[in-house]
Amino acid sequence: MMALHIYNSLSHRKELFEPVEPGHVRMYVCGVTVYDECHVGHARSAIVFDVIYRYLRHMGLKVTYVRNFTDIDDKILDRARRDGLAWDEISKKYIAAFRRDMESLGVQPPTLEPLATEHIPEMIEMIRALEEKGVAYAVDGSVYFSVSSFPGYGKLSRRDRDQMMAGARVEPDERKRDPLDFALWKRSRPGEPAWESPWGPGRPGWHIECSCMSRKYLGQPLDIHGGGLDLVFPHHENEIAQSEALTGKPLAKFWIHNGPLTREKVKMSKSLGNILSIREALERYHPEELRLFFLMTHYRKPLDFTDSGMAEAQTALDRLYRTLERIEKLGVVQEPKERLPDQEATAADAELPFPLKFFRERFQEAMEDDFNTPRALAGLFELNRSLNQWLDHPSFQDGPRVAGLLYAARACYQLASNCLGILCSSPAEFQAQKEDLLLGRLGLSRDRIESLLRKRFQARMERNFAEADRIREELAQRGIQLLDSPQGTTWKIKPGAFC
């Protein structure tokens, strides 16, 4: 029986994971601020925690997973002014866009997705309690947390004061007791949305919302608090300060942070024009190719988003689906009637040249070592390669015994699918999805091609060969090759259509 070990950002080491409540994991992950479409960096974080969510449930654990939306923020107000829309129209628009992107990426919805603006009364109560404890103070309609009142400040990021000053989003206000003090409640300026409070009209600061919502839905301490590495300071540091100052309990047992994503070794930035939105990425790549690309690197490591890296993921995913197609063609889709008593042991006894017997054990060992998806995938690729060698061997013969062995192999692919969110389609569906994606990049659709083929057929029937040739040439120029035969005309995307 293996045990899950997770790298804890708080202790900077791997630790044995045991939920506060046996059998029940309570996980909170900081969500997005909804003022624009999300980019591939957001996709990486979402996929990382989706895999963690999937694997914890695969282990038989109940998981209550909360991921919030920050739907009121300076960035949202700036976007609303720029677009000439109400602030809540902006937040609703980009919440819908985020959910569309997550569904496309195969990211399973969390248990709860609370909005900050739906919890303002609870935030006000929490701020009042902090004020009563003497760790928060009001300044002309705003309320700040006193960092000096919390001795453990900095224990997550392990920064000294100078580093914290450099890394903090320091809010200018000469009336603050310390430049590092952060806003719990912000007095609204004229024309801004506001909620009534004991300190006057205003809105909550960024950090208080996560402390409030995580405590409401999951209690304290949480089992897991997660997010991108960029949130360690100041956001997660500030969450710890306000939450632990209020309750005297740890905010979370485990802190999990995914590494940053660059693009061609350059940090993604609007000023550089190198941001790739999820929507744009999905116009170029299949969702499972993106997932595989991210999972081929350990979640804690920095990752560079490159065309060559995506090409590697595309090739690897194609190989996996081609093997599944071979299995399907042999009729091994459902459990065979003559199921062998111990599929994996039988595979080993038959001395098949693929690591079927130990795949599940190795997969589990990798995933329970801090969700090591590169190592888990290495086992899957090894299985795939060896299985193809066996299928290609001259001595291979189909039959009931082989069907049982292939069914066992198919179950290994299903395990990877359930936990990693890849290989979720049939091979035929995957190829059709890939073809549709490529056609979209060519500015074509199946209906458009079929319409042109019907026109070409009619032209040939009328012996209007010039028109038939014109249609062939039009399609050829757009990357479609026609194949005429006595049975009719078929088409395919020309090799090198995107070179």
N, C-alpha and C positions, 0 to 999 in steps of 0.2 A: 504494500500500500504506500503510494507516494504521497508527498505533502507539498502543498503550494508554498513557494517562497517568492516574495515580491521585494524589489528594491524600494526602500523607503527613503524618499528625498529628505526626510527629517533627520534620520540617523546616518544617511549616506552608506547604507549597507543593506544586503538582502536579509530579510527576516521571515520566519515562519508565519504564515497568515492564518489567523484564527479569528473568526467573527466575534464581536462582542456578544451577540445572541447566537448560540450554536445553530447552524443550518440556515441562517438568514444574514445576507450581506446588504448593508446600507451604503450606497455609493452616490456621491454628489460630484458632478463635473461642471465646471463653469462653462456656460454657453456663450453665444455670440451677442455682440451689440448690433442691433438690426438697423443699420443705416445704409447698407450697400450689399451687393451680391457677395457671397463668400468665395474665397480663392482656394487654391489647392493646399495651402497651408492649413486652412480650416478642415479640409477634407482629410488630411493626414490625422489630425487629432481626433476627429469624429470616428474614423475607421479604427484607430488604436483602441479607443474605449468601447467601440462596438465589439471588437474581438474579445476584450476583457469581459464584457457583459455576456457574450455568447459562451465563453469558456467557463465562467463561474456557474452558469446554469447547466452547462454540460456536466459539471462535477456534481450535479444534483442539489445545488444550493438555491434557495429562494433569493432573488435579488430585487431589491427596491432601488431603482436607478432614477435619479432626479438630475435633469439638465435644464438650466434656466434660460430665459431670454432677457437681456437687458433692453427694455423697450422705452426707456427715457434716459437721455444722455445728451451732453453738449453736441456730439457728432450727429445725433438724430435731429436736433434742433437746427444745426447748421445746414444739414441736407434738406430739411423742410423749407427753410428760407430760400435756398438755392433753387429748389424745384417748384416753389410756389404752392406747396401742399401743406396740409395740416400735419403736425408731428405724428399723430397716431395713424394717419394714412401711410406715412413712410414706414413706421414700424410694422404695420399689418402687411404691407407689400413685401417687405424683406423677410418677414417670418414665413410667409407663403413660399417665397423663393428658396429659403433655407430648407424647408420641409420637402419641396420638390427635389432639390439636389440630394438630400439624404436618402429619399426613396430611390432615386436613380442609382445611387452608390450602393444600395443594398444595406444601408445602415438601419438597424431595427430601432423603432421608436422607444425612448425610455419609458419608464413607468409613469413619470410625470414630467411635464414641461411648463413650469410656472412662469408667469410674467411678473416683472418687478412691480408694475403699476397696480397689480391685483393684491399686493401685500403691503401697501403703505401704512395702514393702521397698525399692523404688527411691527413694522419698522419704527414707527413713532414710539410705540411702547418700549421697544428694546433700547432706543436712544434715551428715553426718559429714565430707564433703569440704570443705564451707564452713567447718566448725569447724577443720579441719586447716590451712586457708589463713589462719586468724586473722581471718575476717570475721564469724564467728558465735561466740556464747558461751553456755554453759549456766548456768542459774540454778535450782537446786533442782528438777530434773526437767523444766524447760522450756528451750527453746533460742531465742535471739533473733538476728536479723541486725543487725549494727552498721552503721547508716546512715552514720555518719561515715567508715567504712572504704571507702566507694564514692564517689569524687569526682564522678561524673556524676549523683548522685542529684538528681532534679528536672528532668532534661533533656527529658522527655516533656511533663510538665504545665507546666513553666516557672513554677513557684510559688516564692516565697521561703519562708523558714522559718516565718514567722508564718502565711502562707496554708496551708502544709502542716500546721501544728499544728491549724488550724481545720478543715481538710478531712479529716484522718486519723481512722480509727477507732482512737483511741489506747487501747491495752490497758493498764489500770492495773497497775503493778508497780513499787514503789519501788526494786527491785533492778536495774531496767534502767539501762543506762549513759546512755541518751538516751530521752526520751519518744517520739521518732519510731521507735525500734527496733521491729521487728515480729516476731511469733512465727513460727518455723519449725516448732517442736514444742511442743505444749501438754500439760502434765501433767494427767492426768484427775482429776476430782473423784470422790468416792465415788458409786457408782451409775451412772457414765457409762461408755460403751463405751471400751475401751482396747486398745492394741496394745503388745507388748513392744518396748523399744528400749534402746540403750546408756544412755539417761538415765532409764530407768524407764518404767512404763506411761503411755501417753498417746495422743495423736492428732495428725495433722499440722495446721499452720496453713493458712489459706485460700490464701495466695499460692503456697506451694511446690508445690501439686498441678499447677497449670497449667505452671509451669516444667519440672517433672519429666515430665509426659505429653507436652508438645510436643517436648521434647528426645528422648524415647524413640522417638516415632513419626515425627518429621519432621526431627530434627537441628537444628543451629544454625549459621548463622542461618536462620530461617524466611523465606519470601518475603512472607507476609502474616500479621499478627496482628491480630485484630479484636474488636470488642465495642461495647457502648453507650458513649456519651460519659461516663457516670457512672463507668466503670471506669478512666478515665485515671489518676485519683488516688483512693486509694492503690494499687489492685490492679495496674494495669499498670506503674506506677512501681516497685513492689516486685518484680514479676517481672523487670524489666530489671536491677535491682540485684543480685538473687541469681544470675540466670543469667549475666550478664556478669562478675560478680565470680568466678564459678567457672571460666568458660572463656576469658575474655579476648576473646570474639567478640561481635559485635552479636547481640541476641536475634532481631531481625527487621529486614528491609530496609524494609518498609512497615507502617505502623500505620494501620488504617482504623477510624473510629468513627462510628456513626450518631447523629444528633441525638436529643434527648429528645422525649417525647410527653406532652402535657398533655391534660386533658379540660375543654372549655369554659373554656380559659385558666387552669385551676387544676391544679397538680401532683396526680397521682393519689396518694391516701393512704388507708389503712384507717381512720385516725382521722376523715377527712372523709366516708367512705362513698361515695367517687366512683370506686372502682376498678371497671373493667369487665373481667371475665374473658374469655378467648378463647371459652370455652364459651357464655357469655351473649351475646357479640357474634355468634356463629354461629347463635344462635337468632333473631336479628333480621336478619342480613345474609347474603347469599350469600358464600362464601369469596372468590370472584373480585372481588366488590365491595370487600372489605377490602383485597385485594392492590392493586387499582387505586387506591383512596384513598391508600394509603401511597406508591405509586410516582408519583403526580401531584405529589409534593413531593420535591426532591432529598434524598438520604439524609442529608446532613450538616446539613440545616437543622432547626430545631425545628418541630414539627408539633402542631397543636391538633386533637384528635378532637372533631368536632362533628356534630350531626344534619344541618346544612346541607351540610357537606363530604361526608358519606356519601350524601346525596341527589344531589349532583352526580356522584359516582362511579357511583351506580346508573343515573342517566340516561345517562351516557357509555357504560357497559357495555351497556345495553339497545340503544343505537344501533348499536354494533358488531355485536351479535348479529343485529339486524334486517337489517343489510346482508348478513351471511353467509347469512341465511335467503333473501334475495332471490337471491343467487348460486346457492344450492342448488336453488331452484325453477326456475332456468334450466338445471338439469342439470349445473352446473359443480361437481362434487365431486371427480372424478378427472381425471387428465390427459387432455385430448381426444386422439382418434386422430390428428387432423391438427394435430399440435403445430407451431407456428411456430419457425423456427430461432433467433430471438432475440426472446423475448417482450417484454422491456422496450424494446428498440429499436423493435420494431414498434408498440408502444403509442405511442411518441413520434411515429413517422411518421404515425400515424393522427390525430394532433393531438387525442387524447382529453383532455377537460377534467379530468384528475386526474393527480397527480404520481406516476405509476407508475414512470417511468423512473428517477427519482432516489431512490425510497423507501429501497432497501437501502443506498445510499451514505450518505444522511442518518441512517438508523437507526444504522449502524455508527459514523459520525462522532460522534453523540451518546453512544453507549454507551462509546466509547473515550476520551471526554472525561470521565473520572472517573465513569463509569456514570450519565450524565445521563438518567435515565428520564423526567423531565418533557418534555425536548426530544424524546426518542425517541417518546413518546406523542403529542406535538403533531404529529409527522409522520404517525403512524397516524390521528389524528383528521382531519387534512387529507386524507389519502387516502380515508378513509371518506366524508367530506362530498362530495368531488369525484366519487367513484364513484357516489354516489346521484344527484347532479345529472346525470351522464351517463346513468344508467339511466332517469331521469325525462324525459329530453329527447325531444320528439316524433319526432326522427329516428332514435331508437334502434331497431335491428332485430337480433333474435337470429340466430345463424348460426355456422358453423364458425370464422370469423375472430374473431368476438366471443367465442366459447367459449375460444379460445386466450388472448385478452386477459384474460378474467375468471379463467382458470386462473392467469395470472401474478399477478393481483391477490390471488387466494386464497393464493398462495405467500407474499405479503408478510404477510398475516395470520398465516400459520403461523410465519413468522420471529418475529413479536412473541410468539406463543404459546409457542414454544420457549424464548425468552430471558426473558420476563417472567412466564410462568405464568398468563396469562389466555387466554380464548378456547380453553379446553382441552376443551370439550364441543361437541356438535352444537347448533345452535339449538333443536331440539326437546327435547334433554336439558336444556339450560339453562332453558327455559321450564317444564319439568316440575319441575326442582329448585326454581325460584323459587316455583312454585305450592305445592309441598310445604312450603316454608319459611313461606309466608303462611298455609297451612292450620294449621300447627303453632302459629302465633301466635293463630289463632282457636280453638285447642283442638279441631281437627277433623282427620280423615284422609280419604283417598279412600274407603277401605273403609267408614267410618262414613257418608259421604254416599251412597254407592251402596246401602248397606243401607237407609237412610231412603227413597231413591227407589224401591226395590223394594216397601217397605211402602206407600208412597204409591200406586204403580201398582196394588197389590192392593186398596187401599181404593177406588180409583176404579173398578176392575172390579166391586167389590161395591156400587158406587153409594153408598159411605160418604164423601160429599163433605166432611162436617165433619172427618173424620179426615185426609183428603187436604189440606184447607186448613190444618189444625193443623200438619202436617209442613212445609208450605210456609212457614208463619209461623215455625216453630222455626228453620228454616234461614236465613230472612231475618234474624231477630234475631241470628244468629251470623255474618252477613256473606256468606251465599250466596244468589245470585239464581238462580231456576229459569226455564228457557226451554222452554215447551211448544210442540210443533209436531206436524204429522201424522206425522213420522218418529219421534217420541218426545220424551223430556225430556232436556235437557242442563242443565248448570249452569256458573256462573262466580262468581268472587269479586267482590262488589259494589264498584264504585269508591267510594273514601272509607271502606272498611271499617275503616281504622286511624286515621281522623281523630278 
